[in-house]
Amino acid sequence: MTLPERAGPHPVRTSDLVAPGELAARARALLGAGFRLALVAGHDDGQALRVVYVFCAGCPDRRVELQVRLDPDRPAVPSLAAWSFPASRFERELADLFGIEPVGHPFLRPLVRHQHWPRHWYPMRRDAGPAPPMRTDAEPFPFVPVEGPGVYEIPVGPVHAGLIEPGHFRFFVVGETILKMKAHLWFVHRGIEKLFEGRPVGDGIVLAERISGDTAAGHALAYCLAVEDALRIVVPHEARLLRALVVELERITNHVADLGALCNDVGFGVAQARALTLREQLLRLAGEVTGHRLLRGAIRPGAAGLRRLPTEAELAGIGAAFDDLVELATTTTVVMDRFRGTAVLSRDDAESIGVLGVVARASGIPVDARVAHPFCDLGVDLVPVVEPAGDVAARFMVRAREVDASLHLVAELTGRVRALEVGIGDLPRRGGSGLGIVEGWRGTIVHRVEVDADGHLTRAKVVDPSFLTWPALSVALADTIVPDFPLANKSFNLSYAGNDL
């Protein structure tokens, strides 16, 4: 089947039902044509299971869905792992949460499920019921060992100092040199996708804003775009401008915080103090502009609203303070010497893994959903910020250059806004499926929703860029020394909550 063309600014999305035996050939053809596998969603339709594969490419904005209905007695799909590393992780997630077997997967073992989860309990199935008791006879997590003369292991986490979210890191080391690092996550798996089910689409925004606390605007917008696509509604241009402004403010705030934290990880506390001061100014500005320091409430299905706009003087002051911060860091030899050549992720490795956002652009890959999948005419020719070196210094400079670009973009958008509250009114009650793609500050966020005729969510699938980028951290750490792990980790700054869901 092919979905009808959307009205207004919605991009064309095609959706085809394919037999399991046709899936691999269709997927390989799309991957060969420059598409990437952006999302894989399992569905329990009651009588049978279904899997939806979303491939996207730009420019121009292209979105293709392949849907596969499965044998209810033996739900299985052919594995696409041989052609796509992201597919291998999506397939492991399907096996954990739906009990769908990816036939031919080269290394099928639990991803989301920890070893104490009950066997044969698949929480995303309709008949899953309440969670049964956790296993008390679980074996330790099966890390693949590294053996040889002088090799030893360093376990770190999952509990960390301060406010860091839980994640376990296992280092295999000779001396101080890391041979291999394995990250074991999903300690904060909250069942977010299950919590969406049955909610009116207007109520889902509250949950979307809390998927990853520092990306409230990015996830809210991706959710809204998916809902609006499903309901076939067109949001006024003024609302799209307001949304773009909010997402850029979120990008600026988080990049500033990261630049200071990177300096702090090499002992340069002066830059961190300046970054924290500037971040607080940005958070206060966010609170005045939207009513919430984390930018919640400004973006809603069919609408957007602000309390006021940033002033020219405020943006100029932030820009001047930011320029001073970057100059201080980049002209301090001890800082840049630690950044350069540390935790290098090559372009080839980044492309093979399928990383997104800042990490991809710092490895020379010009991927940016604002260009590939625009939801709004930004009024400027946006060119992705790219650095080729793939090290901590490159990831620092991508953030610095993006802040500068986003400040100019916010000023441009502010000058074009003519209303502070814009919306379509009540949402229509009708069913459908929709896709939302947004360039959050970490990278590309993708939401896919299905809505019933009464306007309630039957399924919401979320892909935070962290899900696809976490595996690259282990690759970048090869031959890095253990004391540089905090610096390397911060230069990626991936979300635990956004990954774990």
C-alpha positions in Angstrom: 0.0 0.0 0.0 1.1 3.6 -0.6 -0.1 6.3 1.8 -1.8 9.3 0.1 0.3 12.4 -0.3 0.1 14.7 2.7 -1.4 18.2 2.5 0.8 21.2 3.0 4.4 20.8 4.3 4.2 17.1 5.2 6.8 15.1 3.2 5.6 12.1 1.2 5.9 8.8 3.1 5.4 5.5 1.3 4.5 2.4 3.1 4.5 -1.1 1.5 3.5 -4.4 2.9 6.2 -7.0 2.0 6.5 -10.7 2.6 9.3 -11.8 5.0 11.1 -13.4 2.1 11.1 -10.1 0.2 12.4 -8.0 3.1 16.1 -8.5 2.7 16.2 -7.6 -1.0 14.0 -4.5 -0.5 16.1 -3.3 2.4 19.4 -3.9 0.6 18.1 -1.9 -2.4 17.2 1.1 -0.1 20.5 1.0 1.8 22.3 0.8 -1.6 20.4 3.9 -2.7 21.7 6.0 0.2 18.8 5.5 2.7 19.6 4.8 6.3 17.6 2.5 8.6 16.1 5.0 11.0 13.7 3.0 13.0 12.4 -0.6 13.5 9.2 -1.0 15.5 7.5 -4.2 16.7 3.7 -4.2 16.8 1.2 -6.5 18.5 -2.0 -6.2 16.5 -3.9 -8.7 18.7 -4.2 -11.6 16.2 -0.7 -11.3 14.8 2.7 -9.5 15.2 4.0 -6.9 12.7 7.3 -5.2 12.2 7.7 -1.8 10.6 11.1 -0.7 9.1 11.6 3.0 8.4 14.2 4.1 5.9 14.9 7.7 5.3 17.2 9.9 3.1 17.7 13.5 2.2 17.9 15.8 0.3 15.2 15.7 -0.9 13.3 14.4 2.1 12.4 10.8 1.4 10.7 8.3 3.8 10.0 4.7 3.0 8.3 2.1 5.3 8.4 -1.6 4.9 5.8 -3.5 6.9 6.1 -7.3 7.5 3.3 -9.4 9.0 4.5 -12.4 11.0 3.4 -16.0 11.6 1.7 -15.7 15.1 2.9 -19.3 15.9 6.5 -18.5 15.1 7.2 -14.8 14.8 10.4 -14.3 12.9 12.0 -12.0 10.4 15.1 -12.4 8.3 18.0 -10.5 9.9 19.4 -7.5 8.1 22.5 -7.3 10.4 24.8 -8.4 7.5 24.0 -5.1 5.7 23.2 -2.7 8.6 24.8 -2.5 12.1 21.8 -0.4 13.4 19.5 -3.3 12.2 21.4 -5.7 14.4 20.6 -3.6 17.5 17.0 -3.0 16.5 16.6 -6.8 16.0 18.0 -7.6 19.4 15.5 -5.1 20.8 12.7 -6.9 19.0 13.8 -10.2 20.4 13.9 -8.9 23.9 10.6 -7.0 24.0 8.4 -8.9 21.5 10.0 -12.3 21.3 10.5 -11.9 17.5 13.4 -13.9 16.3 15.8 -12.3 13.8 16.8 -15.4 11.8 20.4 -15.4 10.8 21.5 -12.7 13.3 25.3 -13.1 13.8 25.4 -12.4 17.5 22.0 -12.6 19.1 22.0 -12.0 22.8 20.0 -9.8 25.1 20.2 -6.1 24.6 17.5 -4.5 26.7 16.8 -7.4 28.9 19.2 -7.8 31.9 20.0 -11.3 33.0 17.6 -11.2 35.9 14.5 -10.6 33.7 12.1 -13.5 33.6 12.6 -15.8 30.6 9.9 -15.8 27.9 8.3 -12.7 29.2 7.9 -10.1 26.5 6.6 -6.8 28.0 5.5 -5.2 24.7 3.1 -8.1 23.9 -0.6 -7.4 24.6 -0.9 -10.5 26.7 2.3 -9.8 28.7 0.4 -9.0 31.9 2.1 -7.7 35.1 5.8 -8.2 35.4 6.5 -11.5 37.0 9.2 -11.8 39.8 12.7 -11.2 38.7 15.0 -14.3 38.6 17.2 -15.0 41.5 19.4 -17.5 39.7 20.7 -15.2 37.0 24.3 -15.6 35.9 26.6 -12.6 35.6 26.3 -10.6 32.4 28.3 -12.5 29.7 31.0 -9.9 28.7 33.2 -11.3 25.9 36.6 -11.6 27.6 39.9 -10.3 26.4 42.8 -12.6 27.3 46.6 -12.3 27.1 49.7 -11.4 29.1 49.1 -8.5 31.4 45.4 -8.0 30.6 43.2 -7.1 33.5 39.6 -5.8 33.9 38.3 -2.6 35.5 34.6 -2.6 36.2 33.0 0.9 36.6 29.4 1.4 37.6 26.5 1.1 37.2 26.3 3.4 40.2 28.5 6.5 39.7 29.3 9.6 41.8 27.1 12.6 41.7 24.0 12.8 39.5 25.2 10.6 36.6 22.7 8.1 35.4 23.5 4.4 35.8 25.5 2.5 33.3 28.2 -0.2 33.6 31.5 0.1 31.8 33.9 -2.9 31.6 37.4 -2.1 30.6 40.0 -4.6 29.4 43.4 -3.0 29.9 47.1 -3.5 29.6 48.9 -1.0 31.8 46.8 2.1 31.3 45.9 1.4 27.6 42.4 0.3 26.9 42.2 -2.7 24.6 38.4 -2.9 24.7 35.5 -1.3 26.6 32.0 -2.7 26.7 29.1 -0.5 27.9 26.2 -2.3 29.6 23.2 0.0 29.8 19.4 -0.3 30.3 19.5 0.2 34.0 16.9 3.0 33.7 14.5 1.2 31.3 11.1 2.6 32.3 8.9 1.1 29.7 8.3 4.5 28.0 6.8 3.1 24.8 4.3 1.0 26.8 3.3 4.1 28.8 2.3 5.8 25.5 -0.3 3.2 24.7 -3.9 4.2 25.2 -3.2 7.9 25.8 -5.1 10.5 23.9 -2.6 12.0 21.5 -2.8 15.4 23.2 -1.7 13.8 26.5 1.3 12.0 25.0 3.3 15.3 24.8 3.9 15.2 28.6 5.5 11.8 28.3 7.5 12.8 25.2 9.0 15.8 27.1 10.3 13.4 29.7 12.0 10.8 27.5 15.3 12.5 28.1 15.2 15.5 30.4 17.8 17.6 28.6 16.0 17.1 25.2 12.4 18.0 26.2 12.0 20.3 23.1 13.6 17.9 20.6 11.5 14.9 21.7 8.3 17.0 22.0 8.7 18.3 18.5 9.4 14.8 17.0 6.3 13.5 18.8 4.2 16.4 17.6 5.3 16.0 14.0 4.5 12.3 14.1 1.0 13.0 15.5 0.3 15.7 13.0 1.5 13.4 10.2 -0.9 10.7 11.5 -3.8 13.1 11.8 -3.1 14.8 8.5 -3.1 18.3 9.9 -1.1 21.3 8.9 0.4 23.5 11.5 0.6 27.2 10.7 3.9 28.6 9.5 4.2 30.9 12.6 4.0 27.9 14.9 6.8 26.1 13.0 9.0 29.2 13.5 8.3 29.2 17.2 9.2 25.5 17.4 12.4 26.0 15.5 13.4 28.8 17.9 12.8 26.6 21.0 14.8 23.7 19.6 17.7 26.0 18.8 17.7 27.4 22.3 17.9 23.9 23.6 20.8 23.2 21.3 22.7 26.3 22.5 22.1 25.6 26.2 23.3 22.0 26.1 26.3 22.7 23.9 27.5 25.4 26.2 27.2 23.0 29.2 29.2 20.4 27.3 32.0 22.8 26.4 32.5 23.7 30.0 32.3 20.1 31.2 35.0 19.1 28.7 37.3 21.8 30.0 36.6 20.6 33.5 37.6 17.1 32.7 41.1 18.3 31.9 41.3 20.4 35.0 40.5 23.8 33.5 37.9 24.9 36.1 38.0 28.5 35.0 36.3 27.7 31.7 33.8 25.4 33.5 32.9 28.2 35.8 32.2 30.6 32.9 30.2 27.9 31.1 28.1 27.3 34.1 27.4 31.0 34.5 26.4 31.2 30.9 24.3 28.1 31.1 22.4 29.6 34.0 21.7 32.7 32.0 20.3 30.5 29.2 18.2 28.5 31.6 16.7 31.6 33.0 16.1 32.9 29.5 14.3 29.6 28.7 12.2 30.0 31.8 11.1 33.5 30.8 10.6 32.6 27.1 8.6 29.4 27.6 7.6 29.3 31.3 10.0 26.3 32.0 13.8 26.2 32.4 13.9 23.0 30.4 11.6 24.4 27.6 8.6 22.2 28.4 5.2 23.3 27.4 6.1 25.4 24.4 5.6 22.8 21.7 2.2 20.9 21.6 0.4 18.9 19.0 -1.0 21.3 16.5 0.3 24.4 18.3 3.3 26.3 19.8 3.4 29.2 22.2 5.9 31.4 24.0 5.6 34.0 26.7 8.1 36.4 25.0 10.9 36.4 22.5 14.6 36.7 23.3 15.8 40.3 22.9 18.6 41.4 20.6 20.6 42.6 23.6 20.2 39.2 25.4 21.4 37.3 22.3 24.3 39.7 21.8 25.3 39.3 25.5 25.2 35.5 25.3 27.2 35.6 22.1 29.9 37.8 23.5 30.2 35.7 26.7 30.3 32.5 24.5 33.1 33.9 22.3 35.2 34.7 25.3 34.6 31.1 26.7 35.7 29.5 23.4 38.7 31.8 23.0 39.8 31.0 26.6 39.6 27.2 25.9 41.2 27.1 22.5 44.1 29.4 23.4 45.0 27.3 26.5 47.6 24.8 25.4 47.1 22.3 28.2 43.4 22.0 27.2 43.9 21.6 23.4 46.8 19.2 23.9 44.5 16.9 25.9 41.7 17.2 23.3 43.7 16.6 20.1 44.2 13.0 19.1 42.1 11.7 22.0 39.4 9.0 21.4 39.5 9.2 17.6 36.5 7.9 15.7 37.3 7.6 12.0 34.8 8.5 9.4 34.7 4.9 8.1 33.9 3.6 11.6 31.3 6.3 12.2 29.6 5.4 8.9 29.7 1.7 9.6 28.2 2.1 13.0 25.6 4.6 11.8 26.3 7.4 14.3 24.4 10.6 14.3 24.6 14.3 15.3 27.6 15.9 16.8 29.6 12.7 16.9 29.0 12.0 13.2 29.8 15.6 12.1 33.0 15.6 14.1 34.1 12.6 12.1 33.4 14.3 8.8 29.9 13.1 8.1 27.6 16.1 7.1 24.4 14.6 8.5 21.8 17.0 9.9 18.0 16.5 9.8 17.4 20.2 9.6 18.8 19.9 6.1 17.7 16.4 5.2 14.2 16.5 6.8 13.2 20.1 7.3 10.0 20.8 9.2 10.3 24.6 8.7 11.7 27.1 6.3 14.5 28.5 8.5 15.1 31.4 6.1 18.8 30.8 5.9 20.9 28.3 4.0 21.9 25.9 6.8 25.2 24.1 6.2 26.1 21.3 8.6 29.1 22.0 10.8 31.8 19.4 10.0 35.2 18.7 11.5 37.2 15.8 10.0 39.6 14.7 12.8 37.1 12.6 14.8 38.8 13.3 18.2 37.7 15.2 21.3 38.9 18.5 19.8 36.7 18.0 16.8 33.7 17.2 18.9 34.5 20.4 21.0 34.7 22.5 17.9 31.6 21.2 16.3 29.6 22.2 19.4 31.3 25.6 19.5 30.6 26.4 15.8 27.0 25.1 16.1 26.4 27.4 19.1 27.5 30.4 17.0 25.3 29.3 14.1 22.3 28.7 16.3 22.6 32.1 17.9 22.4 33.7 14.5 19.5 31.4 13.6 17.6 32.4 16.8 18.1 36.1 16.0 16.8 35.4 12.4 13.8 33.5 13.7 13.0 36.1 16.3 12.9 38.8 13.7 10.3 36.8 11.6 7.9 35.8 14.4 4.7 37.8 14.4 2.6 36.0 17.0 3.5 34.3 20.3 0.7 31.7 20.4 -0.3 29.9 17.3 -2.3 26.7 16.9 -5.1 24.9 15.0 -7.5 24.5 17.9 -8.9 21.1 18.8 -7.2 18.1 17.2 -9.3 16.1 14.8 -10.4 12.6 15.8 -9.2 10.2 13.2 -6.8 7.4 12.9 -3.5 6.9 11.1 0.2 6.5 11.4 2.8 9.3 11.3 6.5 9.9 11.4 8.4 12.8 13.0 12.1 13.5 12.4 14.0 16.3 14.2 17.6 17.3 14.6 17.9 17.4 18.4 21.0 18.8 20.0 22.6 15.3 20.2 21.5 14.3 16.7 18.5 13.0 14.8 15.4 12.0 16.8 12.7 9.8 15.2 9.2 9.2 16.5 6.6 7.0 14.8 3.0 6.8 16.1 -0.1 4.9 15.3 -3.4 6.4 16.3 -6.9 4.8 16.4 -10.1 6.4 15.2 -10.8 7.8 18.7 -7.5 9.7 18.8 -5.7 7.4 21.2 -2.2 6.1 20.7 -2.0 2.4 19.9 1.8 2.5 19.5 4.6 5.0 19.8 8.2 4.1 18.8 11.0 6.4 19.8 14.6 6.4 18.6 16.9 8.8 20.4 20.3 9.4 18.6 22.0 7.9 21.6 20.7 4.4 20.8 22.6 4.4 17.5 25.7 6.2 18.7 26.5 4.5 22.0 28.4 1.6 20.3 30.8 4.1 18.8 32.2 5.1 22.2 33.8 1.7 22.6 35.4 1.9 19.2 36.8 5.4 19.9 38.3 4.3 23.2 40.6 1.6 21.6 44.2 2.5 22.4 43.1 5.4 24.7 44.3 5.4 28.3 42.0 4.8 31.2 42.4 8.3 32.6 41.0 9.8 29.4 37.7 7.8 29.6 35.8 10.6 31.4 36.9 13.1 28.8 36.1 10.8 25.9 32.7 9.9 27.4 31.8 13.6 27.9 32.8 14.4 24.4 30.1 12.0 23.2 27.7 12.9 26.1 25.1 10.4 25.1 21.8 10.0 27.0 21.2 7.0 29.2 17.5 7.7 29.6 17.0 8.3 25.9 18.8 5.1 25.1 17.1 2.9 27.7 13.6 4.2 27.4 
